Amino acid sequence: MSNTSTNTNTNVSTNLASTKDLKRVLGRKELLSIAIGQTIGSGVFALTGVAIGMTGRSTSLAMLIAAIFTLAMTVPMIFVSGTIRMRGGFYTQLALLSHKAFSGFFIIIHILAWSALSMYAISFADYTFALIPGINKTLVAFVVLTVIYLVNLFGMEGASKLQTLMTVIMTIAIVVFSAFGIGKIQPGFFSPPDFMTNGVSGLFAAGALLTWAIGGANVVIHLGAEAKNPTRDIPFAVIAGTLIVAIFYAFMSTVASGVLPVSEVAGQPLTLVAEKVLSKPLYVLFVVGGAMFALITTLNACFGWVTKPILQASVDGWLPKGLGALNKYKTPYIILTLLYIESLIPIFFRFNVSTIGNMAVILNNLFFAIVCYSAINLPKVLPDLWAKSKYHVSYKVLAFFSILGAISTIAQIWLLVGVLTPAEFIGNGAVAIFAMGYSVLRLKSGKVNMEVSYEEA
């Protein structure tokens, strides 16, 4: 790692763990199920109706455009993850290809933003309340968060098996909705004014919005330490996961916009159409196996990957080294427990879900912009490994996608800032300033001694 030094002696003498000690148990199938489960979440159930209001029945095309937008932003990440194993994910990439201060900035943003884990449990409780009116939503959110925490406490291997099972059930639910709904689409689907209601501009605006629903597969980059063959399987999982989800979403949005008049479904959740096209048992399957499992798979995936950059940062001295302890299942149990406790706070204090979501998206995009741009330095920092990478391209192509990815994420921040309340705006700014201040001061303290957390795979 550039400007870093190996600190293996410290790790041995204090009996601390490193990302080197994690079990390499994730193959292509497991990484793909994590990518799909992470991506299919509450976004599609909430945003499809909004997109229909923007572009009508051409929402299915907007889904595919969103996939193209998402992959364009992900390309620089694929160049890097397809070249080396990064045991700390984006944290490692920032330290390697930009400046150590940015890795410290990232880790503080990462920790504070992922109180958003609670958002998935809270949304799950909302769906449960819709099926069982009167149930205590706080209790439901607490129970589901606790169960997924405990599953992950016993290791990544078991959590990935649960993820695969839930992803299969979720896929069945989505296919059932699409299959039963296709036959009930009204004639004249491609006819104006309900198709491309706001022209080309409306179509692409909806595509930009839907990147929030399509994006997410790139989180498997954080699982480099546990992947069997990261440079082969991680890029595959990111690309295939994004495209598979986009195709699922395109079929879902075709049914969502084609069964009932556009005026009735614009701005409405998918459950409105599901009630129309499915019998009661299949409707319950769609809500539980589709909407609710989408939230659970995202929550489960997050508990699996969110801890890994924090583990590496603990080893490197950005955080107390004792946080990096592993249990016998090779789980960073202290970090996982602290994230669990952090996520309980919004549940019991009933924070607004949209506030949590905006905080996570905006703060994450801050470092995504830096991550995308940092890929431009890959040929300079690792010339030999880059030269023999399967994803090797000319410097001009690499620079183009690195800059495009950075600009895209900054543009998304700009769009979101416009809808923030003054308190949310101040909160995001305060967190960003605190993160950068902490990073600079920690570096100056001399406590940061970063080990090399990348390797040829």
KELUMBA-220314 format. One record per residue: residue in one letter; x, y, z of N, C-alpha, C in turn. Coordinates in steps of 0.2 Angstrom, whole numbers, padded with zeros to 4 digits, always signed. Layout:
BEGIN
AXYZXYZXYZ
...
***
This chain:
BEGIN
M+0004-0006+0000+0000+0000+0000+0004+0006+0000
S+0003+0011-0004+0007+0017-0005+0007+0021+0002
N+0013+0023+0004+0013+0027+0010+0011+0023+0016
T+0012+0017+0016+0010+0013+0022+0015+0008+0024
S+0014+0005+0030+0019+0001+0032+0016-0005+0035
T+0019-0011+0035+0016-0017+0037+0017-0017+0045
N+0012-0020+0048+0012-0019+0056+0010-0026+0059
T+0013-0031+0056+0011-0038+0058+0014-0040+0065
N+0020-0037+0067+0022-0038+0073+0018-0036+0079
T+0015-0030+0078+0010-0028+0083+0005-0032+0084
N+0002-0035+0078-0004-0039+0079-0002-0046+0082
V+0004-0048+0081+0005-0055+0085+0006-0054+0092
S+0010-0048+0094+0012-0047+0101+0006-0046+0105
T+0001-0042+0102-0005-0041+0106-0011-0046+0105
N-0010-0051+0101-0015-0056+0100-0021-0053+0097
L-0020-0048+0092-0026-0045+0089-0027-0049+0082
A-0033-0048+0079-0034-0051+0073-0033-0046+0067
S-0033-0048+0061-0033-0044+0055-0038-0047+0050
T-0039-0043+0045-0043-0046+0039-0040-0052+0036
K-0033-0053+0037-0030-0059+0035-0033-0065+0038
D-0035-0065+0044-0038-0070+0048-0045-0073+0046
L-0048-0069+0042-0055-0071+0040-0055-0077+0036
K-0060-0081+0036-0061-0087+0032-0063-0085+0025
R-0060-0088+0020-0062-0087+0013-0067-0092+0011
V-0073-0091+0012-0079-0095+0011-0084-0093+0006
L-0083-0087+0003-0088-0085-0002-0086-0086-0009
G-0089-0090-0012-0088-0092-0019-0093-0087-0023
R-0093-0089-0030-0097-0084-0035-0104-0084-0033
K-0107-0090-0031-0114-0091-0029-0116-0087-0023
E-0112-0087-0018-0113-0083-0012-0113-0076-0013
L-0108-0074-0017-0107-0067-0018-0112-0064-0022
L-0115-0068-0027-0120-0066-0031-0127-0065-0027
S-0128-0070-0023-0134-0069-0019-0134-0063-0014
I-0128-0062-0011-0127-0056-0007-0128-0050-0011
A-0126-0049-0017-0126-0043-0021-0134-0042-0023
I-0137-0048-0025-0144-0047-0026-0148-0045-0020
G-0147-0049-0015-0151-0047-0008-0150-0040-0006
Q-0144-0038-0007-0142-0031-0005-0146-0026-0009
T-0146-0027-0015-0149-0023-0020-0157-0022-0020
I-0160-0028-0020-0167-0028-0019-0169-0027-0012
G-0172-0021-0011-0174-0018-0005-0180-0014-0005
S-0181-0010-0001-0187-0006+0000-0188-0001-0006
G-0182+0001-0009-0182+0006-0014-0187+0004-0020
V-0187-0002-0023-0191-0003-0028-0198-0003-0026
F-0200-0005-0020-0207-0005-0018-0210+0002-0017
A-0205+0007-0015-0207+0014-0014-0206+0018-0020
L-0201+0017-0025-0200+0021-0030-0203+0020-0037
T-0205+0013-0038-0208+0012-0044-0214+0016-0045
G-0218+0017-0040-0224+0021-0041-0222+0029-0043
V-0217+0031-0040-0215+0038-0041-0212+0038-0048
A-0209+0033-0051-0206+0033-0057-0212+0033-0062
I-0217+0029-0061-0223+0029-0065-0226+0036-0066
G-0226+0040-0061-0228+0046-0061-0224+0051-0066
M-0218+0049-0066-0213+0053-0070-0213+0051-0078
T-0214+0045-0079-0213+0043-0086-0219+0038-0088
G-0223+0036-0084-0229+0032-0086-0227+0025-0087
R-0229+0021-0092-0228+0014-0093-0221+0013-0096
S-0217+0018-0097-0210+0017-0099-0206+0016-0094
T-0209+0015-0088-0204+0014-0082-0200+0008-0082
S-0202+0003-0086-0198-0003-0087-0191-0001-0091
L-0192+0003-0096-0186+0006-0099-0182+0010-0094
A-0185+0014-0090-0181+0018-0085-0177+0013-0081
M-0180+0007-0079-0176+0003-0075-0170+0001-0078
L-0170-0001-0085-0164-0003-0088-0159+0003-0089
I-0162+0009-0090-0157+0015-0090-0154+0016-0084
A-0157+0015-0078-0155+0015-0072-0149+0010-0071
A-0150+0004-0073-0144-0001-0073-0138+0002-0077
I-0139+0005-0082-0133+0007-0086-0130+0013-0082
F-0134+0017-0079-0131+0023-0075-0127+0020-0070
T-0130+0015-0066-0127+0012-0060-0120+0008-0062
L-0120+0005-0068-0114+0001-0070-0109+0006-0072
A-0111+0012-0075-0106+0017-0077-0102+0020-0071
M-0106+0020-0065-0103+0023-0059-0099+0018-0056
T-0100+0011-0057-0097+0006-0054-0091+0003-0058
V-0090+0005-0064-0084+0003-0068-0078+0004-0065
P-0076+0010-0063-0070+0011-0059-0068+0007-0053
M-0074+0005-0050-0073+0000-0044-0071-0007-0047
I-0074-0008-0052-0073-0015-0055-0066-0016-0058
F-0063-0010-0061-0056-0010-0063-0052-0012-0057
V-0053-0009-0051-0049-0010-0045-0050-0017-0042
S-0056-0019-0041-0058-0025-0037-0056-0031-0042
G-0056-0030-0049-0054-0035-0053-0046-0036-0054
T-0043-0032-0051-0035-0032-0051-0032-0035-0045
I-0035-0033-0039-0032-0035-0033-0037-0037-0028
R-0035-0041-0023-0039-0043-0017-0039-0037-0012
M-0044-0034-0010-0044-0028-0006-0048-0031+0001
R-0044-0032+0006-0047-0035+0012-0051-0030+0016
G-0050-0023+0015-0054-0018+0018-0059-0015+0013
G-0060-0018+0008-0065-0015+0003-0063-0008+0001
F-0068-0003+0001-0066+0004-0002-0061+0007+0003
Y-0061+0005+0009-0056+0008+0014-0049+0007+0011
T-0048+0001+0009-0041-0001+0007-0040+0003+0000
Q-0045+0003-0004-0044+0007-0010-0042+0014-0009
L-0045+0017-0005-0044+0025-0003-0037+0025+0000
A-0035+0021+0004-0028+0022+0007-0023+0020+0001
L-0024+0016-0003-0020+0014-0008-0019+0019-0014
L-0025+0021-0016-0025+0025-0022-0026+0033-0021
S-0027+0035-0015-0028+0042-0014-0023+0044-0008
H-0026+0045-0003-0022+0048+0003-0025+0044+0009
K-0020+0043+0014-0022+0039+0020-0028+0043+0024
A-0028+0050+0023-0033+0054+0027-0040+0052+0024
F-0040+0050+0018-0047+0049+0015-0049+0042+0018
S-0045+0038+0020-0047+0031+0022-0050+0032+0030
G-0047+0037+0033-0049+0039+0040-0056+0042+0039
F-0057+0047+0035-0063+0050+0033-0068+0045+0032
F-0067+0041+0027-0071+0035+0025-0074+0031+0031
I-0069+0029+0036-0072+0025+0041-0076+0028+0046
I-0075+0035+0047-0080+0038+0052-0087+0039+0049
I-0087+0041+0042-0093+0042+0039-0097+0035+0038
H-0093+0030+0037-0095+0023+0037-0099+0021+0043
I-0096+0022+0049-0098+0020+0055-0105+0024+0057
L-0105+0031+0056-0110+0035+0057-0116+0034+0053
A-0115+0033+0046-0120+0032+0041-0124+0025+0042
W-0121+0020+0045-0124+0014+0045-0128+0013+0051
S-0130+0018+0055-0136+0018+0059-0142+0016+0054
A-0141+0017+0048-0146+0015+0043-0148+0008+0043
L-0144+0004+0046-0147-0003+0047-0153-0004+0050
S-0155+0001+0054-0161+0001+0058-0167+0003+0053
M-0165+0006+0047-0171+0008+0042-0174+0002+0039
Y-0170-0004+0038-0173-0010+0035-0177-0013+0040
A-0175-0013+0047-0179-0016+0052-0186-0013+0053
I-0185-0006+0053-0191-0002+0054-0196-0003+0048
S-0194-0003+0042-0198-0004+0036-0201-0011+0036
F-0197-0016+0039-0200-0023+0039-0206-0023+0044
A-0205-0019+0050-0211-0018+0055-0217-0015+0052
D-0216-0010+0047-0221-0007+0044-0225-0012+0040
Y-0222-0016+0036-0225-0021+0032-0229-0026+0036
T-0226-0028+0042-0229-0033+0047-0235-0030+0049
F-0235-0023+0051-0241-0020+0054-0247-0020+0048
A-0245-0019+0042-0250-0019+0037-0254-0026+0036
L-0250-0031+0038-0253-0038+0038-0256-0040+0044
I-0253-0037+0050-0256-0039+0057-0257-0032+0060
P-0263-0029+0059-0264-0022+0062-0264-0023+0069
G-0261-0018+0072-0261-0017+0080-0255-0020+0083
I-0250-0024+0079-0244-0026+0082-0239-0021+0083
N-0235-0022+0088-0231-0017+0091-0225-0017+0086
K-0224-0011+0082-0219-0011+0077-0212-0010+0080
T-0212-0007+0085-0205-0006+0089-0202-0013+0091
L-0207-0017+0093-0205-0024+0095-0203-0028+0089
V-0207-0028+0084-0205-0031+0078-0198-0029+0075
A-0197-0023+0075-0191-0020+0072-0185-0023+0077
F-0186-0023+0083-0181-0025+0088-0179-0032+0087
V-0185-0036+0086-0184-0044+0085-0180-0045+0079
V-0182-0042+0073-0179-0044+0067-0172-0042+0067
L-0170-0036+0070-0163-0034+0070-0159-0038+0074
T-0162-0041+0080-0158-0045+0084-0157-0052+0081
V-0162-0055+0078-0161-0061+0075-0156-0061+0069
I-0156-0056+0065-0151-0056+0060-0144-0054+0063
Y-0143-0050+0068-0137-0049+0072-0134-0056+0074
L-0139-0060+0077-0136-0066+0080-0134-0071+0075
V-0138-0071+0069-0136-0076+0064-0129-0074+0061
N-0127-0067+0061-0121-0065+0058-0115-0066+0063
L-0117-0066+0070-0112-0067+0075-0109-0074+0075
F-0113-0079+0072-0110-0086+0071-0107-0087+0064
G-0105-0082+0061-0100-0082+0055-0104-0081+0049
M-0099-0079+0044-0101-0077+0037-0104-0083+0033
E-0102-0089+0035-0104-0095+0031-0111-0096+0032
G-0113-0096+0038-0120-0098+0040-0125-0092+0037
A-0123-0086+0038-0126-0080+0036-0127-0080+0028
S-0122-0082+0024-0123-0083+0017-0127-0088+0015
K-0128-0094+0018-0133-0099+0017-0140-0096+0018
L-0141-0093+0023-0147-0090+0025-0149-0085+0019
Q-0144-0081+0017-0145-0076+0012-0147-0079+0005
T-0144-0085+0003-0146-0088-0003-0153-0091-0002
L-0155-0094+0003-0162-0096+0004-0167-0091+0003
M-0166-0085+0007-0170-0080+0006-0171-0077-0001
T-0165-0076-0004-0165-0074-0011-0169-0078-0015
V-0168-0085-0015-0172-0089-0019-0180-0088-0018
I-0182-0087-0011-0189-0086-0010-0191-0079-0013
M-0187-0074-0012-0189-0068-0014-0189-0068-0022
T-0185-0071-0025-0185-0072-0032-0192-0075-0035
I-0194-0080-0031-0200-0084-0033-0206-0079-0032
A-0206-0075-0026-0211-0070-0025-0212-0065-0031
I-0206-0062-0033-0206-0057-0038-0208-0061-0045
V-0206-0067-0046-0208-0070-0053-0216-0071-0053
V-0218-0073-0047-0226-0075-0046-0230-0068-0048
F-0227-0063-0045-0231-0056-0046-0231-0054-0054
S-0225-0055-0057-0224-0054-0064-0228-0058-0068
A-0228-0065-0067-0231-0070-0071-0238-0069-0071
F-0241-0068-0065-0248-0068-0064-0251-0061-0067
G-0246-0056-0067-0249-0049-0069-0248-0048-0076
I-0243-0051-0080-0242-0050-0087-0249-0051-0091
G-0252-0056-0089-0258-0058-0093-0264-0053-0092
K-0263-0049-0087-0269-0044-0085-0267-0037-0087
I-0261-0036-0091-0260-0030-0094-0265-0027-0099
Q-0267-0021-0098-0272-0018-0102-0269-0017-0110
P-0274-0018-0115-0272-0016-0122-0269-0009-0122
G-0265-0008-0127-0262-0001-0129-0257+0001-0124
F-0253-0004-0122-0248-0003-0117-0243+0003-0119
F-0241+0002-0126-0236+0006-0128-0238+0013-0132
S-0245+0014-0131-0248+0020-0134-0248+0026-0130
P-0247+0032-0133-0248+0038-0129-0255+0039-0126
P-0256+0043-0121-0251+0047-0118-0248+0043-0112
D-0250+0037-0110-0248+0034-0104-0241+0031-0105
F-0238+0030-0111-0231+0028-0112-0227+0034-0114
M-0221+0035-0110-0217+0041-0110-0221+0047-0109
T-0224+0047-0104-0229+0053-0103-0226+0060-0103
N-0219+0060-0101-0216+0066-0101-0210+0066-0105
G-0210+0062-0111-0205+0062-0116-0199+0059-0114
V-0193+0061-0118-0187+0058-0116-0184+0060-0110
S-0185+0067-0108-0182+0070-0102-0185+0066-0096
G-0192+0065-0096-0195+0061-0091-0193+0054-0090
L-0191+0051-0096-0189+0044-0095-0182+0044-0092
F-0177+0049-0094-0171+0048-0091-0171+0051-0084
A-0175+0056-0082-0176+0058-0075-0178+0052-0071
A-0183+0048-0073-0185+0042-0069-0179+0037-0069
G-0175+0036-0074-0169+0032-0074-0164+0034-0069
A-0163+0041-0068-0159+0043-0063-0161+0042-0056
L-0168+0043-0055-0171+0042-0049-0170+0034-0047
L-0171+0030-0051-0171+0023-0050-0164+0020-0049
T-0159+0024-0050-0152+0021-0048-0152+0020-0040
W-0156+0023-0036-0157+0022-0029-0159+0015-0028
A-0164+0012-0033-0167+0005-0032-0162+0000-0035
I-0158+0002-0040-0154-0003-0044-0147-0004-0041
G-0145+0002-0038-0138+0001-0035-0138-0003-0029
G-0132-0005-0027-0130-0009-0021-0126-0015-0022
A-0126-0018-0028-0122-0024-0028-0114-0023-0027
N-0112-0017-0028-0105-0015-0027-0102-0016-0020
V-0107-0017-0015-0105-0018-0008-0101-0025-0007
V-0102-0030-0012-0098-0036-0011-0090-0035-0012
I-0088-0029-0014-0081-0027-0014-0078-0027-0007
H-0082-0026-0002-0080-0026+0005-0079-0033+0007
L-0081-0038+0003-0080-0045+0006-0074-0048+0002
G-0069-0044+0000-0063-0047-0003-0059-0051+0001
A-0059-0050+0008-0055-0054+0012-0058-0061+0013
E-0065-0062+0012-0068-0068+0013-0070-0072+0006
A-0068-0069+0001-0070-0072-0006-0064-0077-0008
K-0066-0082-0011-0062-0087-0013-0057-0085-0019
N-0061-0081-0023-0057-0079-0029-0060-0072-0031
P-0058-0067-0027-0061-0060-0027-0060-0057-0034
T-0054-0057-0038-0054-0053-0044-0058-0056-0049
R-0060-0063-0049-0064-0066-0054-0072-0065-0052
D-0073-0067-0045-0080-0067-0043-0083-0061-0041
I-0080-0056-0038-0083-0050-0036-0085-0045-0042
P-0081-0044-0047-0084-0041-0053-0090-0044-0056
F-0089-0051-0056-0095-0055-0059-0101-0053-0055
A-0101-0054-0048-0107-0053-0044-0109-0046-0045
V-0105-0041-0045-0107-0034-0046-0111-0033-0053
I-0108-0035-0058-0111-0034-0065-0118-0038-0065
A-0117-0045-0064-0123-0049-0065-0128-0047-0060
G-0126-0046-0054-0132-0044-0049-0135-0038-0051
T-0132-0033-0054-0135-0027-0056-0140-0028-0062
L-0138-0032-0067-0142-0034-0072-0148-0038-0071
I-0147-0043-0067-0152-0048-0065-0158-0044-0061
V-0156-0039-0056-0161-0035-0053-0164-0031-0058
A-0161-0028-0062-0164-0023-0067-0169-0027-0071
I-0168-0033-0073-0172-0037-0077-0179-0039-0073
F-0177-0041-0067-0183-0042-0062-0187-0036-0062
Y-0184-0030-0060-0188-0024-0059-0191-0022-0065
A-0188-0023-0071-0192-0021-0078-0198-0025-0078
F-0198-0031-0077-0205-0035-0077-0210-0033-0072
M-0207-0032-0066-0212-0029-0061-0215-0023-0062
S-0211-0018-0065-0213-0011-0067-0218-0012-0073
T-0217-0016-0077-0222-0017-0083-0229-0019-0080
V-0229-0024-0075-0235-0026-0072-0238-0020-0068
A-0234-0017-0064-0236-0011-0060-0239-0006-0064
S-0237-0004-0070-0239+0001-0074-0245+0000-0079
G-0245-0007-0080-0250-0009-0086-0256-0012-0084
V-0257-0014-0078-0264-0017-0076-0269-0012-0074
L-0267-0007-0071-0272-0002-0069-0270+0005-0073
P-0275+0009-0073-0273+0016-0076-0268+0019-0073
V-0263+0022-0077-0257+0026-0074-0259+0030-0068
S-0265+0034-0069-0267+0039-0064-0268+0036-0057
E-0270+0029-0057-0271+0026-0051-0265+0023-0048
V-0260+0022-0051-0254+0018-0048-0248+0023-0048
A-0249+0029-0051-0243+0034-0050-0242+0036-0043
G-0236+0035-0040-0235+0037-0033-0237+0032-0028
Q-0240+0026-0030-0242+0021-0026-0238+0015-0025
P-0238+0011-0019-0234+0006-0019-0236+0000-0023
L-0231-0005-0024-0233-0011-0028-0238-0015-0025
T-0239-0015-0019-0245-0019-0016-0252-0017-0019
L-0253-0011-0021-0259-0009-0024-0261-0014-0030
V-0256-0015-0034-0257-0019-0040-0257-0026-0038
A-0253-0028-0033-0252-0035-0031-0259-0038-0029
E-0263-0033-0025-0269-0035-0023-0274-0037-0029
K-0273-0033-0034-0277-0034-0040-0276-0040-0044
V-0270-0042-0044-0268-0048-0049-0267-0055-0045
L-0266-0054-0039-0264-0061-0035-0270-0063-0030
S-0271-0069-0029-0275-0072-0024-0273-0070-0017
K-0277-0071-0012-0275-0069-0006-0268-0073-0003
P-0268-0079-0004-0262-0083-0002-0256-0080-0006
L-0256-0079-0013-0251-0077-0017-0249-0069-0015
Y-0254-0066-0013-0253-0059-0011-0249-0059-0005
V-0250-0063+0000-0246-0064+0006-0239-0066+0005
L-0238-0071+0000-0232-0073-0002-0228-0067-0005
F-0231-0063-0009-0228-0057-0012-0226-0052-0007
V-0230-0051-0002-0228-0046+0003-0223-0048+0008
V-0223-0055+0010-0219-0058+0014-0212-0060+0011
G-0213-0064+0006-0207-0066+0002-0204-0061-0002
G-0208-0056-0005-0205-0051-0009-0203-0045-0005
A-0208-0041-0003-0206-0035+0000-0202-0036+0007
M-0205-0040+0011-0202-0041+0018-0195-0044+0018
F-0195-0050+0013-0188-0053+0013-0183-0049+0009
A-0185-0044+0005-0181-0039+0002-0177-0035+0007
L-0181-0033+0012-0178-0029+0018-0173-0034+0022
I-0175-0040+0023-0171-0044+0027-0165-0046+0024
T-0165-0047+0017-0159-0049+0014-0154-0043+0014
T-0157-0037+0013-0152-0031+0013-0149-0031+0020
L-0153-0031+0025-0151-0031+0032-0145-0036+0033
N-0147-0042+0031-0142-0048+0032-0135-0046+0029
A-0136-0044+0022-0130-0043+0019-0126-0037+0022
C-0129-0032+0024-0126-0026+0028-0122-0029+0034
F-0125-0033+0038-0122-0035+0044-0115-0039+0042
G-0116-0042+0036-0110-0046+0034-0104-0042+0031
W-0106-0036+0028-0100-0033+0025-0098-0026+0028
V-0103-0023+0032-0101-0017+0035-0096-0017+0040
T-0095-0023+0043-0090-0024+0048-0083-0024+0046
K-0082-0026+0039-0075-0028+0037-0070-0021+0036
P-0073-0016+0033-0068-0010+0033-0067-0008+0041
I-0071-0008+0045-0070-0006+0052-0065-0010+0055
L-0065-0017+0054-0060-0022+0056-0053-0020+0054
Q-0052-0018+0048-0046-0016+0045-0044-0010+0048
A-0048-0005+0049-0047+0002+0052-0044+0001+0059
S-0047-0004+0063-0045-0005+0070-0038-0008+0070
V-0036-0012+0065-0030-0015+0065-0025-0009+0063
D-0027-0005+0059-0022+0001+0057-0021+0007+0062
G-0026+0007+0067-0025+0012+0072-0029+0018+0071
W-0034+0018+0066-0039+0023+0066-0044+0023+0072
L-0045+0017+0075-0049+0015+0080-0045+0011+0085
P-0048+0010+0091-0044+0006+0096-0044-0001+0093
K-0038-0004+0094-0036-0010+0091-0040-0016+0094
G-0042-0015+0100-0046-0020+0103-0053-0022+0100
L-0055-0017+0096-0062-0018+0093-0061-0024+0087
G-0055-0025+0085-0054-0030+0080-0054-0037+0082
A-0056-0039+0088-0056-0046+0090-0061-0050+0087
L-0059-0056+0085-0063-0061+0082-0065-0066+0086
N-0071-0069+0086-0073-0075+0090-0071-0081+0086
K-0073-0087+0088-0071-0093+0085-0074-0094+0078
Y-0079-0090+0077-0082-0091+0070-0079-0086+0065
K-0074-0082+0067-0070-0077+0063-0075-0071+0062
T-0079-0070+0067-0083-0064+0066-0080-0058+0071
P-0080-0052+0068-0078-0047+0072-0083-0045+0077
Y-0084-0048+0082-0090-0048+0086-0091-0042+0090
I-0086-0038+0092-0086-0032+0096-0089-0027+0091
I-0086-0026+0085-0089-0022+0080-0096-0023+0078
L-0097-0029+0077-0104-0031+0075-0109-0029+0081
T-0107-0030+0087-0112-0029+0093-0112-0021+0093
L-0107-0017+0092-0108-0010+0093-0112-0007+0087
L-0112-0010+0081-0116-0008+0076-0124-0010+0077
Y-0124-0016+0080-0131-0018+0082-0134-0013+0087
I-0130-0011+0092-0132-0006+0097-0134+0001+0094
E-0129+0003+0090-0130+0009+0086-0137+0009+0082
S-0139+0003+0079-0145+0003+0075-0151+0002+0080
L-0150+0000+0086-0156+0000+0090-0159+0007+0092
I-0154+0012+0092-0156+0019+0094-0161+0022+0090
P-0161+0022+0083-0166+0025+0079-0173+0021+0080
I-0172+0014+0082-0179+0010+0083-0182+0012+0089
F-0179+0013+0095-0182+0015+0101-0184+0022+0102
F-0180+0026+0098-0181+0033+0098-0186+0036+0092
R-0187+0031+0088-0192+0032+0083-0190+0038+0078
F-0184+0037+0076-0181+0042+0071-0185+0041+0064
N-0186+0047+0060-0189+0046+0054-0185+0042+0049
V-0188+0038+0045-0185+0033+0041-0181+0037+0035
S-0185+0042+0032-0182+0046+0027-0176+0050+0029
T-0176+0052+0035-0170+0056+0038-0164+0051+0038
I-0165+0045+0041-0160+0040+0041-0157+0038+0034
G-0162+0037+0029-0160+0036+0023-0156+0041+0019
N-0158+0047+0020-0155+0053+0017-0148+0054+0019
M-0147+0053+0026-0141+0053+0029-0136+0048+0026
A-0138+0042+0026-0134+0036+0023-0132+0038+0016
V-0137+0039+0012-0135+0040+0005-0131+0046+0003
I-0132+0052+0006-0128+0057+0005-0121+0056+0008
L-0120+0054+0014-0113+0053+0017-0109+0047+0013
N-0113+0042+0011-0109+0037+0007-0107+0039+0000
N-0111+0044-0003-0109+0046-0009-0103+0051-0009
L-0102+0054-0003-0096+0058-0002-0090+0054-0004
F-0090+0048+0000-0084+0044-0002-0084+0040-0008
F-0090+0039-0011-0090+0035-0017-0087+0040-0023
A-0088+0046-0022-0085+0051-0027-0077+0050-0027
I-0075+0050-0021-0067+0049-0020-0065+0042-0022
V-0069+0037-0021-0067+0030-0023-0067+0030-0030
C-0072+0033-0034-0072+0032-0041-0066+0036-0044
Y-0065+0042-0042-0059+0046-0044-0053+0043-0043
S-0052+0039-0037-0045+0037-0035-0043+0031-0040
A-0048+0028-0043-0046+0022-0048-0041+0025-0054
I-0041+0031-0055-0037+0034-0060-0029+0033-0058
N-0028+0032-0052-0021+0031-0050-0018+0024-0050
L-0023+0020-0052-0021+0012-0052-0015+0011-0056
P-0014+0014-0062-0008+0012-0066-0002+0015-0063
K-0002+0020-0059+0004+0023-0056+0006+0020-0050
V+0001+0018-0046+0003+0014-0040+0004+0007-0040
L+0001+0003-0045+0002-0004-0046+0003-0005-0053
P+0008-0003-0056+0009-0004-0063+0009-0011-0066
D+0013-0015-0062+0014-0022-0064+0007-0026-0063
L+0003-0025-0058-0003-0029-0057-0008-0026-0062
W-0008-0020-0063-0013-0017-0068-0012-0019-0075
A-0005-0020-0077-0003-0022-0083-0006-0029-0085
K-0006-0034-0080-0009-0040-0081-0016-0042-0079
S-0019-0036-0077-0026-0037-0075-0031-0039-0081
K-0036-0043-0079-0041-0045-0085-0045-0039-0087
Y-0045-0034-0083-0049-0028-0084-0045-0022-0086
H-0039-0023-0089-0034-0018-0091-0037-0014-0097
V-0037-0008-0097-0039-0004-0102-0034+0002-0103
S-0035+0006-0108-0030+0012-0109-0031+0017-0103
Y-0026+0021-0102-0027+0026-0097-0032+0031-0098
K-0034+0032-0105-0039+0037-0106-0046+0034-0105
V-0047+0028-0106-0053+0024-0104-0054+0024-0096
L-0049+0022-0093-0049+0022-0086-0050+0029-0083
A-0047+0034-0085-0048+0041-0083-0055+0043-0084
F-0058+0041-0090-0065+0043-0092-0070+0041-0087
F-0069+0034-0086-0074+0031-0081-0073+0033-0074
S-0067+0034-0072-0066+0037-0065-0069+0044-0064
I-0068+0048-0069-0071+0055-0068-0078+0055-0069
L-0081+0051-0074-0088+0050-0074-0091+0047-0068
G-0088+0042-0065-0091+0040-0059-0091+0045-0053
A-0086+0049-0053-0085+0054-0048-0091+0060-0049
I-0091+0062-0055-0096+0067-0057-0103+0064-0055
S-0105+0058-0057-0111+0055-0056-0113+0055-0049
T-0109+0053-0044-0110+0053-0037-0111+0060-0034
I-0107+0065-0037-0108+0072-0034-0115+0075-0037
A-0117+0073-0043-0123+0075-0045-0129+0073-0041
Q-0128+0066-0039-0134+0063-0035-0134+0067-0028
I-0128+0069-0025-0128+0072-0019-0132+0079-0020
W-0130+0082-0025-0133+0089-0027-0141+0088-0027
L-0143+0083-0030-0150+0082-0031-0154+0081-0024
L-0150+0077-0020-0153+0075-0013-0153+0081-0009
V-0148+0085-0009-0147+0091-0004-0153+0095-0005
G-0156+0096-0011-0161+0100-0012-0168+0098-0008
V-0168+0092-0006-0174+0090-0003-0173+0089+0005
L-0167+0091+0007-0166+0090+0014-0169+0096+0018
T-0171+0094+0024-0173+0099+0029-0167+0103+0031
P-0168+0109+0034-0162+0113+0037-0158+0109+0042
A-0162+0105+0046-0159+0101+0052-0155+0095+0048
E-0157+0092+0043-0154+0087+0040-0148+0089+0036
F-0148+0095+0033-0143+0098+0030-0137+0099+0035
I-0139+0102+0040-0134+0104+0045-0131+0098+0048
G-0135+0093+0049-0132+0086+0052-0127+0083+0047
N-0129+0083+0041-0124+0080+0036-0118+0084+0036
G-0118+0090+0036-0112+0094+0035-0108+0093+0042
A-0111+0093+0047-0107+0092+0054-0104+0085+0054
V-0107+0080+0051-0104+0073+0051-0098+0073+0047
A-0099+0077+0041-0093+0077+0036-0087+0081+0039
I-0088+0086+0042-0083+0090+0045-0080+0086+0051
F-0084+0083+0055-0081+0079+0061-0077+0074+0058
A-0079+0070+0053-0075+0065+0050-0068+0067+0047
M-0068+0072+0044-0062+0075+0041-0057+0077+0047
G-0060+0081+0051-0056+0083+0057-0053+0077+0061
Y-0057+0072+0062-0055+0066+0066-0049+0063+0062
S-0050+0062+0056-0045+0059+0051-0038+0063+0052
V-0038+0069+0051-0032+0073+0051-0029+0073+0058
L-0033+0074+0063-0030+0074+0070-0027+0067+0072
R-0030+0061+0070-0028+0055+0071-0022+0053+0068
L-0021+0056+0061-0015+0055+0058-0009+0058+0061
K-0010+0064+0063-0005+0068+0067-0003+0065+0074
S-0008+0061+0077-0006+0059+0083-0001+0053+0083
G+0000+0050+0077+0005+0045+0076+0003+0038+0078
K-0004+0038+0079-0007+0031+0081-0009+0027+0075
V-0009+0030+0069-0011+0026+0063-0004+0023+0060
N-0004+0017+0060+0001+0013+0057-0002+0007+0052
M-0003+0009+0046-0007+0005+0042-0003-0001+0039
E-0006-0007+0040-0003-0013+0037-0006-0013+0029
V-0002-0017+0025-0004-0018+0018-0010-0023+0018
S-0016-0020+0016-0022-0024+0016-0025-0026+0009
Y-0020-0025+0004-0022-0028-0002-0017-0033-0004
E-0018-0037-0009-0014-0042-0011-0016-0045-0018
E-0011-0048-0022-0013-0051-0028-0017-0057-0027
A-0022-0058-0031-0026-0064-0030-0026-0068-0036
***
